[in-house]
Amino acid sequence: MATESDIFHILEIERESISPPWTHGTLLCEIYREDSFFALAATDGSEAATRNFESVSRSSELCEAHGELGDSCQERRSADDDCTFPLLGSGAATHSSELCETHGELGDSCQERRSADEDCTFPLLGFMILRRMGDDGELLQIAVKKSARRLGIGDILMDAADGYAEENTLNSVFLEVRKSNDAAIALYRKHGFKLVRVRKNYYTEPAEDAEVMVKVYLPH
């Protein structure tokens, strides 16, 4: 899953990939949603590794760990208010240390860096956000850093979405994509999504139609 320390890097990828991009506050609130799933593709400099977690587990820890911020966030979540808070610089080291301890070779490499007092934060190459809605899901966003495209990272993130859908017995997942985004449409088709309808003038900046695509999973 994503943590607050990932938001800056997610926004960087968003700004070069998605128009209009989400705001910091929107992303932070998505992290705190119990029905939202993030997959992040990061690298230790040698090969990509994927970090997949359900957002609720870490968001609860964040609320408990940050005192008044945690209490305030819990209240806002209960009231469905905007959950916009500044990034917590002190949280980044804790999160990266936790990741180091749980991610195999990526963790081993990071442990060596920690021993040498080097930075233990891996570059973010891509991300995916999927929100569960009852027995179905919506793939809200998927994006890969421009410098890391054509390396199969999009496939890794789509596989993570499939894994989440299957583990949570979702009946289907749908998404919207700009009609002109041939590369994204090809990726979605490759992973089993089919066009079901077109939404006129769905997008802004610039205005454009959206293709609505759906993947139906086999009965469980």
VOBA-1610 file (N, C-alpha, C; in pm, whole numbers, padded with zeros to 5 digits, always signed):
BEGIN
Met+00083-00118+00000Met+00000+00000+00000Met+00086+00123+00000Ala+00027+00236-00017Ala+00099+00363-00011Ala+00093+00420+00130Thr+00192+00498+00165Thr+00193+00571+00291Thr+00208+00720+00259Glu+00198+00802+00361Glu+00211+00946+00339Glu+00344+00983+00275Ser+00449+00906+00307Ser+00580+00937+00252Ser+00588+00908+00102Asp+00491+00836+00048Asp+00490+00806-00096Asp+00417+00913-00178Ile+00338+00997-00113Ile+00249+01087-00187Ile+00326+01180-00279Phe+00435+01236-00232Phe+00513+01328-00316Phe+00556+01259-00444His+00603+01135-00433His+00652+01062-00551His+00536+01022-00643Ile+00423+00987-00583Ile+00305+00956-00665Ile+00263+01079-00743Leu+00262+01195-00677Leu+00223+01319-00745Leu+00318+01353-00859Glu+00447+01325-00841Glu+00543+01351-00949Glu+00509+01270-01073Ile+00475+01141-01053Ile+00439+01055-01165Ile+00306+01100-01225Glu+00212+01137-01139Glu+00081+01184-01186Glu+00097+01304-01279Arg+00179+01399-01239Arg+00189+01523-01315Arg+00247+01503-01455Glu+00324+01397-01473Glu+00378+01371-01607Glu+00297+01266-01683Ser+00191+01213-01620Ser+00117+01104-01683Ser-00033+01128-01692Ile-00092+01203-01597Ile-00237+01212-01585Ile-00280+01358-01585Ser-00382+01389-01663Ser-00435+01525-01667Ser-00588+01520-01657Pro-00644+01595-01559Pro-00574+01667-01453Pro-00530+01570-01342Pro-00414+01594-01277Pro-00370+01507-01169Pro-00452+01527-01042Trp-00449+01427-00955Trp-00515+01441-00825Trp-00435+01539-00740Thr-00500+01591-00637Thr-00434+01678-00541Thr-00374+01594-00428His-00287+01658-00352His-00228+01591-00236His-00338+01543-00140Gly-00437+01630-00115Gly-00544+01595-00022Gly-00626+01478-00070Thr-00654+01473-00201Thr-00733+01362-00255Thr-00658+01231-00239Leu-00528+01231-00268Leu-00448+01109-00253Leu-00441+01065-00107Leu-00423+01160-00018Leu-00413+01125+00123Leu-00542+01063+00173Cys-00655+01119+00133Cys-00783+01062+00174Cys-00801+00922+00116Glu-00751+00899-00006Glu-00764+00767-00067Glu-00682+00664+00012Ile-00566+00706+00060Ile-00483+00617+00141Ile-00557+00573+00267Tyr-00635+00664+00324Tyr-00704+00635+00449Tyr-00837+00563+00430Arg-00879+00542+00307Arg-01004+00469+00283Arg-00982+00320+00306Glu-01074+00258+00376Glu-01062+00116+00404Glu-01092+00030+00282Asp-01156+00087+00180Asp-01191+00010+00061Asp-01097+00038-00056Ser-00983+00101-00028Ser-00890+00137-00134Ser-00763+00053-00126Phe-00714+00010-00242Phe-00594-00073-00252Phe-00492-00004-00342Phe-00369+00007-00293Phe-00260+00065-00370Phe-00157-00044-00402Ala-00103-00041-00523Ala+00016-00120-00556Ala+00122-00022-00602Leu+00242-00032-00546Leu+00352+00057-00582Leu+00466-00025-00639Ala+00521+00017-00751Ala+00637-00049-00810Ala+00759+00037-00779Ala+00855-00022-00707Ala+00976+00049-00669Ala+01096-00035-00709Thr+01214+00026-00708Thr+01335-00046-00746Thr+01448-00011-00652Asp+01539-00106-00634Asp+01659-00081-00555Asp+01775-00045-00646Gly+01746-00020-00773Gly+01851+00017-00867Gly+01888-00097-00960Ser+01840-00218-00930Ser+01877-00332-01014Ser+01756-00390-01086Glu+01647-00410-01013Glu+01527-00464-01077Glu+01404-00417-01000Ala+01292-00413-01069Ala+01169-00363-01007Ala+01114-00464-00910Ala+01058-00414-00802Ala+00989-00498-00705Ala+00858-00430-00672Thr+00755-00508-00645Thr+00623-00451-00620Thr+00589-00460-00473Arg+00530-00351-00419Arg+00487-00349-00280Arg+00335-00342-00282Asn+00270-00447-00237Asn+00124-00453-00239Asn+00071-00468-00097Phe-00012-00376-00053Phe-00075-00387+00078Phe-00213-00325+00071Glu-00301-00366+00161Glu-00430-00298+00173Glu-00410-00173+00257Ser-00471-00064+00215Ser-00443+00064+00279Ser-00488+00069+00424Val-00590-00004+00461Val-00644+00009+00597Val-00541-00028+00702Ser-00456-00128+00677Ser-00364-00174+00780Ser-00264-00065+00817Arg-00205+00000+00716Arg-00107+00102+00746Arg-00173+00232+00789Ser-00288+00265+00733Ser-00351+00392+00770Ser-00390+00392+00917Ser-00434+00277+00969Ser-00466+00270+01111Ser-00342+00294+01195Glu-00227+00236+01152Glu-00104+00258+01225Glu-00066+00406+01223Leu-00084+00469+01107Leu-00050+00610+01097Leu-00133+00693+01193Cys-00263+00666+01198Cys-00350+00742+01288Cys-00307+00723+01433Glu-00272+00600+01468Glu-00233+00572+01607Glu-00099+00634+01640Ala-00013+00650+01539Ala+00124+00692+01565Ala+00141+00843+01567His+00044+00918+01515His+00066+01059+01498His-00020+01147+01587Gly-00056+01094+01705Gly-00119+01176+01807Gly-00241+01251+01761Glu-00237+01383+01776Glu-00351+01466+01739Glu-00387+01449+01592Leu-00284+01432+01507Leu-00310+01412+01366Leu-00392+01285+01347Gly-00354+01180+01419Gly-00428+01056+01408Gly-00571+01071+01457Asp-00589+01135+01571Asp-00724+01153+01624Asp-00809+01237+01529Ser-00748+01345+01479Ser-00820+01433+01388Ser-00860+01359+01262Cys-00768+01274+01213Cys-00798+01200+01090Cys-00911+01101+01113Gln-00910+01034+01226Gln-01017+00939+01254Gln-01151+01011+01258Glu-01153+01131+01320Glu-01278+01207+01326Glu-01323+01248+01186Arg-01228+01291+01104Arg-01265+01335+00970Arg-01312+01217+00886Arg-01248+01101+00906Arg-01292+00985+00831Arg-01434+00949+00869Ser-01466+00959+00998Ser-01601+00927+01043Ser-01703+01024+00986Ala-01660+01149+00969Ala-01751+01252+00920Ala-01746+01268+00769Asp-01660+01187+00703Asp-01647+01196+00557Asp-01596+01333+00513Asp-01521+01401+00601Asp-01466+01532+00565Asp-01336+01515+00489Asp-01289+01628+00433Asp-01161+01625+00362Asp-01049+01594+00460Cys-00966+01497+00424Cys-00862+01448+00514Cys-00726+01501+00470Thr-00713+01632+00453Thr-00591+01691+00401Thr-00497+01729+00514Phe-00379+01668+00513Phe-00277+01700+00612Phe-00143+01716+00542Pro-00048+01791+00602Pro+00084+01803+00543Pro+00158+01670+00551Leu+00253+01652+00459Leu+00338+01533+00466Leu+00416+01534+00596Leu+00436+01416+00653Leu+00511+01405+00777Leu+00652+01358+00746Gly+00746+01447+00749Gly+00883+01410+00716Gly+00938+01302+00807Ser+00899+01303+00934Ser+00952+01206+01028Ser+00902+01066+01000Gly+00792+01054+00923Gly+00738+00922+00897Gly+00813+00844+00792Ala+00888+00912+00705Ala+00949+00845+00591Ala+01049+00739+00634Ala+01132+00769+00733Ala+01233+00673+00775Ala+01169+00548+00834Thr+01064+00568+00914Thr+00995+00454+00974Thr+00936+00364+00868His+00868+00423+00770His+00804+00341+00668His+00907+00268+00586Ser+01018+00336+00547Ser+01117+00269+00465Ser+01184+00157+00541Ser+01203+00175+00674Ser+01261+00068+00754Ser+01170-00053+00758Glu+01038-00029+00773Glu+00945-00140+00774Glu+00946-00214+00641Leu+00955-00138+00532Leu+00959-00201+00401Leu+01085-00283+00386Cys+01197-00231+00437Cys+01323-00304+00427Cys+01314-00441+00492Glu+01243-00448+00603Glu+01239-00572+00678Glu+01148-00677+00616Thr+01067-00639+00515Thr+00966-00733+00468Thr+00970-00765+00320His+01071-00718+00247His+01065-00734+00102His+01185-00804+00041Gly+01225-00917+00096Gly+01319-01008+00031Gly+01449-00942-00011Glu+01488-00965-00139Glu+01613-00911-00190Glu+01615-00760-00180Leu+01501-00700-00206Leu+01492-00555-00192Leu+01525-00516-00048Gly+01474-00594+00046Gly+01503-00569+00186Gly+01649-00590+00219Asp+01711-00699+00164Asp+01851-00727+00190Asp+01938-00611+00143Ser+01909-00563+00022Ser+01985-00452-00031Ser+01969-00330+00058Cys+01847-00311+00105Cys+01821-00194+00190Cys+01890-00208+00325Gln+01895-00330+00379Gln+01963-00351+00507Gln+02109-00311+00495Glu+02172-00343+00379Glu+02311-00304+00360Glu+02324-00153+00359Arg+02229-00086+00294Arg+02234+00060+00290Arg+02216+00118+00429Arg+02127+00056+00507Arg+02104+00106+00642Arg+02230+00092+00725Ser+02302-00020+00708Ser+02425-00042+00783Ser+02528+00065+00748Ala+02524+00109+00623Ala+02619+00211+00579Ala+02566+00352+00599Asp+02453+00362+00672Asp+02392+00493+00696Asp+02352+00564+00568Glu+02316+00487+00465Glu+02272+00547+00341Glu+02120+00556+00339Asp+02070+00635+00247Asp+01926+00651+00235Asp+01862+00519+00195Cys+01756+00483+00266Cys+01691+00354+00246Cys+01557+00369+00174Thr+01541+00473+00096Thr+01416+00495+00025Thr+01435+00464-00123Phe+01354+00374-00178Phe+01369+00332-00316Phe+01287+00420-00408Pro+01339+00447-00528Pro+01263+00529-00623Pro+01132+00462-00661Leu+01027+00541-00667Leu+00897+00490-00710Leu+00890+00499-00862Leu+00857+00386-00926Leu+00851+00380-01072Leu+00708+00384-01125Gly+00613+00342-01043Gly+00475+00340-01088Gly+00381+00308-00973Phe+00253+00329-00996Phe+00154+00302-00892Phe+00021+00267-00956Met-00064+00203-00877Met-00199+00168-00920Met-00291+00185-00801Ile-00411+00239-00824Ile-00511+00257-00719Ile-00640+00190-00764Leu-00689+00099-00680Leu-00814+00029-00709Leu-00903+00042-00587Arg-01029+00081-00609Arg-01123+00096-00497Arg-01233-00009-00508Arg-01257-00076-00397Arg-01364-00176-00393Arg-01498-00108-00368Met-01601-00152-00443Met-01736-00100-00425Met-01831-00219-00422Gly-01855-00269-00302Gly-01938-00388-00289Gly-01868-00509-00348Asp-01932-00573-00446Asp-01873-00691-00510Asp-01794-00657-00635Asp-01778-00529-00663Asp-01706-00485-00782Asp-01595-00389-00743Gly-01518-00346-00842Gly-01410-00253-00814Gly-01392-00156-00928Glu-01330-00042-00897Glu-01296+00056-01000Glu-01146+00080-00996Leu-01081+00062-01110Leu-00940+00095-01121Leu-00932+00246-01144Leu-00898+00318-01039Leu-00903+00463-01042Leu-00787+00524-01118Gln-00667+00469-01095Gln-00549+00526-01159Gln-00442+00418-01175Ile-00366+00429-01281Ile-00243+00352-01298Ile-00149+00438-01381Ala-00025+00451-01337Ala+00070+00534-01409Ala+00212+00485-01383Val+00297+00503-01482Val+00438+00463-01473Val+00524+00583-01508Lys+00631+00601-01434Lys+00725+00710-01458Lys+00774+00704-01603Lys+00782+00818-01669Lys+00819+00821-01811Lys+00951+00748-01836Ser+01049+00769-01750Ser+01181+00709-01771Ser+01181+00558-01748Ala+01071+00504-01694Ala+01066+00360-01663Ala+00964+00286-01749Arg+00912+00351-01853Arg+00812+00285-01936Arg+00875+00184-02031Arg+00791+00093-02082Arg+00832-00015-02173Arg+00924-00115-02104Leu+00911-00126-01972Leu+00990-00224-01895Leu+00901-00329-01831Gly+00772-00326-01860Gly+00681-00425-01804Gly+00621-00388-01670Ile+00645-00264-01624Ile+00594-00224-01494Ile+00442-00213-01496Gly+00387-00166-01607Gly+00241-00160-01618Gly+00179-00298-01603Asp+00243-00399-01660Asp+00194-00536-01646Asp+00199-00583-01501Ile+00307-00548-01431Ile+00320-00585-01290Ile+00205-00524-01208Leu+00177-00398-01234Leu+00071-00330-01159Leu-00066-00386-01194Met-00089-00419-01321Met-00216-00480-01359Met-00232-00618-01296Asp-00123-00693-01289Asp-00127-00824-01222Asp-00163-00807-01074Ala-00113-00699-01012Ala-00147-00672-00873Ala-00296-00644-00858Ala-00353-00572-00955Ala-00497-00545-00952Ala-00575-00676-00965Asp-00531-00763-01056Asp-00595-00894-01072Asp-00588-00974-00942Gly-00471-00972-00880Gly-00454-01046-00756Gly-00548-00999-00648Tyr-00562-00867-00635Tyr-00652-00812-00535Tyr-00796-00851-00567Ala-00836-00839-00694Ala-00973-00873-00734Ala-01005-01019-00703Glu-00912-01106-00733Glu-00935-01249-00710Glu-00937-01283-00562Glu-00844-01225-00487Glu-00838-01253-00343Glu-00962-01202-00271Asn-01021-01096-00322Asn-01138-01036-00259Asn-01268-01072-00330Thr-01260-01172-00418Thr-01375-01228-00491Thr-01462-01121-00555Leu-01398-01025-00622Leu-01474-00924-00694Leu-01535-00985-00820Asn-01654-00941-00855Asn-01719-00989-00977Asn-01662-00923-01101Ser-01626-00795-01089Ser-01574-00722-01204Ser-01496-00600-01157Val-01416-00547-01248Val-01344-00421-01225Val-01364-00337-01350Phe-01398-00208-01332Phe-01414-00121-01447Phe-01319-00002-01435Leu-01302+00069-01545Leu-01213+00185-01548Leu-01257+00278-01660Glu-01212+00403-01652Glu-01226+00498-01762Glu-01087+00532-01814Val-01076+00551-01945Val-00949+00586-02007Val-00976+00685-02120Arg-00884+00781-02137Arg-00899+00874-02247Arg-00902+00800-02380Lys-00993+00841-02466Lys-01011+00772-02594Lys-00885+00775-02679Ser-00801+00875-02660Ser-00678+00889-02738Ser-00558+00815-02679Asn-00575+00756-02559Asn-00462+00693-02490Asn-00445+00548-02539Asp-00388+00536-02657Asp-00375+00404-02721Asp-00291+00308-02638Ala-00183+00358-02577Ala-00095+00270-02500Ala-00168+00209-02381Ala-00244+00293-02308Ala-00318+00243-02192Ala-00427+00146-02236Ile-00497+00179-02343Ile-00605+00091-02391Ile-00548-00045-02430Ala-00431-00045-02494Ala-00368-00172-02532Ala-00330-00253-02408Leu-00282-00186-02304Leu-00247-00256-02180Leu-00371-00317-02116Tyr-00480-00242-02112Tyr-00602-00292-02051Tyr-00657-00411-02130Arg-00655-00401-02261Arg-00704-00513-02343Arg-00618-00637-02320Lys-00490-00617-02310Lys-00397-00729-02285Lys-00433-00801-02157His-00486-00728-02060His-00519-00788-01930His-00668-00817-01916Gly-00737-00826-02027Gly-00873-00879-02026Gly-00985-00780-02015Phe-00957-00650-02026Phe-01063-00549-02020Phe-01124-00530-02158Lys-01256-00507-02160Lys-01328-00488-02285Lys-01407-00357-02280Leu-01416-00292-02396Leu-01492-00168-02407Leu-01641-00197-02394Val-01710-00118-02309Val-01854-00137-02293Val-01935-00014-02334Arg-01875+00105-02320Arg-01946+00226-02364Arg-01848+00343-02364Val-01897+00456-02417Val-01817+00578-02423Val-01890+00687-02345Arg-01817+00760-02261Arg-01874+00873-02187Arg-01826+01002-02253Lys-01918+01078-02307Lys-01886+01200-02379Lys-01834+01309-02285Asn-01725+01373-02328Asn-01667+01487-02255Asn-01645+01456-02108Tyr-01601+01335-02079Tyr-01579+01294-01940Tyr-01457+01365-01881Tyr-01354+01383-01962Tyr-01229+01442-01913Tyr-01224+01591-01940Thr-01141+01659-01858Thr-01110+01800-01879Thr-00958+01814-01892Glu-00915+01930-01935Glu-00771+01964-01941Glu-00686+01860-02016Pro-00714+01831-02141Pro-00817+01886-02229Pro-00945+01803-02223Ala-01053+01861-02276Ala-01180+01790-02282Ala-01168+01672-02379Glu-01221+01558-02336Glu-01211+01438-02420Glu-01309+01333-02372Asp-01353+01249-02464Asp-01439+01137-02428Asp-01359+01031-02353Ala-01430+00953-02272Ala-01369+00841-02201Ala-01426+00710-02253Glu-01340+00612-02272Glu-01386+00477-02298Glu-01399+00406-02164Val-01514+00346-02139Val-01536+00269-02017Val-01508+00123-02050Met-01417+00063-01975Met-01377-00075-01999Met-01403-00158-01873Val-01436-00284-01891Val-01470-00371-01779Val-01401-00506-01796Lys-01357-00560-01686Lys-01308-00699-01682Lys-01398-00777-01588Val-01457-00883-01637Val-01545-00969-01557Val-01466-01092-01514Tyr-01470-01123-01385Tyr-01398-01238-01333Tyr-01491-01358-01327Leu-01433-01476-01338Leu-01512-01599-01337Leu-01585-01614-01205Pro-01702-01677-01205Pro-01775-01700-01080Pro-01686-01771-00979His-01697-01729-00853His-01610-01786-00748His-01678-01907-00684
//
